[in-house]
């Protein structure tokens, strides 16, 4: 399989074959279950200056941090709704201390059957170790691009996330990563390398979604403009996203692959469903209370921004049933061998 050739393929008949291959590979390796991960966006405070992100330290959106009771309220809902996992995501916020997060993880693990996924940015190794010890099962950290020069431009002063992912694996976390599709400066070659790297890192979860420009960011406003020839720039559109979802499934047979909110944002009608029929097997319904959800503006016009947790889960259940798939039960860990 030549990944780069597929990325530039335009023939609808060939692409229909790609969708079919990805769907069959998904069916054979992870089955028809769609696992639900309840997302709780616990803080939008951040010290990083990522050039694409609307909640970076460069911006001044209203900031919030959820308290323990608010978070546990969302966790209770996850159990009620039959989700197998909660994902706690935030900006890189050091007011979320090691101890506080560890306590929260311990509490969720003792009071519920849920798997716990953390996505709290580039925290020091010692903290990642402590949280694993407290019972956290998985860590999500997208490497955003495998091109070191582009990474420096869009992610100034950051750690090497690829090294961190390897360390997380050694700590026996299930590891999740991914990239945005169509960030300015992203070439077909570098995107093909990204997909290859997903397989090399043996990722347990891979999240990919379109880059959605946020006008109040250096990358979205055009203040930073990575140099690139027009014919080399990957577009940030829907079709390219499906190609990457499908190719990711073909490269990583047993990985858990979400049909992302960013994809649902650029096709609100049936983006989620198309992702699920072209390689994906996971959906992440949002549990964050609406008053906070609207402040977690990593990009504009996010899908489901005004929905309550109840509305979100009803809508997603309906969508999954309509395409003839079933809701996964249990934690939805990665299957280590094919079915
Ligand atoms: N602070 C955490 C969580 C970041 S938000 C971390 O850095 O890992 C989760 C993901 O949203 C990011 O990794 C990025 O890939 C994606 N994201 C951020 N801004 C985006 C944008 N403008 N368009 C599309 N996706 C975006």
Boltz pocket constraint, residues with backbone or C-beta under 6 A from the ligand:
constraints:
  - pocket:
      binder: B
      contacts: [[A, 52], [A, 53], [A, 54], [A, 89], [A, 90], [A, 91], [A, 92], [A, 119], [A, 120], [A, 121], [A, 122], [A, 140], [A, 141], [A, 142], [A, 144], [A, 178], [A, 179], [A, 180], [A, 209], [A, 210], [A, 211], [A, 212], [A, 213], [A, 214], [A, 262], [A, 298], [A, 299]]
      max_distance: 6.0
